[in-house]
């Protein structure tokens, strides 16, 4: 069975493209073989619309962690979230967490607004100052209906 040089070159290009795509996928998802190092924080929200496990956690526009767990609290009917913050990032214990949007068509992410306290959150602490996501549909309906609320 004889292979022409063209088939070998095309096969090599396809293989190189697959390796490049794999490398991009690993870097885009922040996957690391060593595991995610960091410390967990928890927070409770009225609504986590648009947030999923793996969503970015950002501080000043820089990714400093990700959402590791989302669950419904059956007692309070609120969405409880656990997020993992990178080691070395210390958050003042009066910081707030807000669900933000990247724009009209962009996705949602978790934004941390740092406070000014000299004390910091530790592993497993709960952030009490939270603001859930705002539904664009409900805002449009209020505007169209002429609501003055």
Secondary structure by P-SEA (a helix, b strand, c coil): ccccaaaaaaaaaaaaaaaaaaaaaaaaacccccccbbbbbbbbbccccccccccbbbccccccbbbccccccccccbbbbbbbbcccccccccbbbbbccccccbbbbbbbbbcccccccccccccccccccccaaaaaaaaaacccc
